Amino acid sequence: MIAGLFIFIALWLILLWFEQISVYKPEVGDPAPLESATIEVEEVSFIAEDGVLLHGWWIPAKDAKGTMLYCHGNAQNLGARHYVCEALHELGVNVFIFDYRGYGKAEAGHPNAGPIATRARRMNLFA
């Protein structure tokens, strides 16, 4: 019985570890160069509720119809999504996109769904 419980716990821990390395694939470092961007991009930095320094782009549109909070997904960083930001900007909306912990210029750390969702809600208040 004890051996079975030990095996169950060991398998559960392996699955948790595998989830982290297979779902989140952060790309660290500077995002794609902004020289090729056709829009005005304002780089912003802010501190998350847990003290981690995060990085994002604020892309204002003239006479904006609204604001889009764009969470870029589980791979790469915000620089890989500049084409989406440009398309949204052409639609006449402000765009706020940010890197999660461990992505792009954000401070290192291990991303997971809980803090990402929390930061998205916070950024919604910011934008």
C-alpha positions as CSV (number, residue, x, y, z in Angstrom):
1,M,0.0,0.0,0.0
2,I,2.8,2.5,0.9
3,A,4.7,1.5,-2.2
4,G,1.6,2.2,-4.4
5,L,1.1,5.6,-2.8
6,F,4.8,6.4,-3.3
7,I,4.5,5.5,-7.0
8,F,1.4,7.5,-7.4
9,I,3.0,10.6,-5.8
10,A,6.2,10.2,-7.9
11,L,4.1,9.9,-11.1
12,W,2.1,13.0,-10.2
13,L,5.2,15.0,-9.6
14,I,6.7,13.9,-12.9
15,L,3.5,14.9,-14.7
16,L,3.6,18.3,-13.1
17,W,7.2,18.8,-14.1
18,F,6.4,17.6,-17.7
19,E,3.5,20.1,-17.9
20,Q,5.9,23.0,-17.1
21,I,8.5,22.1,-19.7
22,S,6.0,21.1,-22.4
23,V,3.4,23.9,-22.1
24,Y,5.5,27.0,-21.4
25,K,8.3,27.7,-23.9
26,P,9.5,31.2,-23.1
27,E,11.8,33.0,-25.4
28,V,14.2,35.1,-23.3
29,G,15.9,38.3,-24.5
30,D,15.0,41.4,-26.5
31,P,11.9,41.1,-28.6
32,A,12.1,41.3,-32.4
33,P,13.6,44.6,-33.6
34,L,11.1,47.5,-33.7
35,E,12.9,49.1,-36.7
36,S,10.7,47.1,-39.0
37,A,7.5,48.1,-37.2
38,T,5.2,50.5,-39.0
39,I,3.6,51.8,-35.9
40,E,4.6,53.8,-32.8
41,V,5.5,51.5,-29.9
42,E,6.0,52.8,-26.4
43,E,8.0,50.3,-24.3
44,V,6.7,50.1,-20.7
45,S,8.0,48.3,-17.6
46,F,6.0,47.6,-14.5
47,I,6.2,45.5,-11.3
48,A,3.9,42.6,-10.8
49,E,2.2,42.0,-7.5
50,D,4.9,39.5,-6.5
51,G,7.7,42.0,-7.2
52,V,8.7,40.7,-10.7
53,L,9.7,43.3,-13.2
54,L,7.7,42.8,-16.4
55,H,7.9,44.4,-19.9
56,G,5.3,45.4,-22.4
57,W,4.4,47.6,-25.3
58,W,1.7,50.2,-25.4
59,I,0.6,51.0,-28.9
60,P,-1.7,53.9,-29.1
61,A,-4.1,54.5,-32.0
62,K,-5.3,57.9,-33.1
63,D,-8.9,58.4,-32.2
64,A,-9.0,54.8,-30.8
65,K,-12.3,52.9,-30.8
66,G,-11.1,50.9,-27.7
67,T,-8.2,49.1,-26.1
68,M,-7.1,45.5,-26.7
69,L,-5.2,43.7,-24.0
70,Y,-3.2,41.1,-25.9
71,C,-1.8,38.1,-24.1
72,H,0.7,36.6,-26.6
73,G,0.5,32.9,-25.7
74,N,2.8,30.3,-24.3
75,A,5.7,30.5,-26.7
76,Q,8.2,33.1,-27.9
77,N,7.7,36.7,-26.6
78,L,5.8,39.8,-27.6
79,G,8.2,40.6,-30.4
80,A,7.0,37.6,-32.3
81,R,3.5,39.1,-32.3
82,H,4.3,42.5,-33.7
83,Y,2.4,41.7,-36.9
84,V,-0.8,41.1,-34.9
85,C,-0.3,44.3,-33.0
86,E,0.1,46.1,-36.4
87,A,-3.1,44.6,-37.7
88,L,-5.0,45.5,-34.5
89,H,-3.7,49.0,-34.7
90,E,-4.9,49.3,-38.3
91,L,-8.4,48.5,-37.0
92,G,-8.2,51.6,-34.8
93,V,-7.7,50.2,-31.4
94,N,-5.0,50.8,-28.7
95,V,-3.0,47.7,-28.0
96,F,-1.3,46.7,-24.8
97,I,0.8,43.5,-25.0
98,F,3.1,42.3,-22.3
99,D,5.6,39.5,-21.6
100,Y,5.0,37.1,-18.8
101,R,7.5,36.2,-16.1
102,G,10.5,34.5,-17.8
103,Y,9.6,35.7,-21.3
104,G,11.3,38.5,-23.4
105,K,12.7,41.3,-21.2
106,A,10.7,40.3,-18.2
107,E,12.6,39.1,-15.1
108,A,13.3,35.4,-14.9
109,G,11.0,33.0,-13.4
110,H,8.8,30.1,-14.2
111,P,5.5,30.9,-15.9
112,N,2.3,29.1,-15.0
113,A,-1.4,29.7,-15.6
114,G,-2.2,31.2,-12.2
115,P,0.1,34.2,-12.3
116,I,-0.4,34.8,-16.0
117,A,-4.2,35.1,-15.5
118,T,-3.7,37.4,-12.5
119,R,-1.4,39.6,-14.5
120,A,-3.8,39.7,-17.4
121,R,-6.6,40.9,-15.1
122,R,-4.2,43.5,-13.6
123,M,-3.2,44.8,-17.0
124,N,-6.8,45.1,-18.0
125,L,-7.1,47.6,-15.1
126,F,-4.0,49.4,-16.3
127,A,-5.1,49.6,-20.0
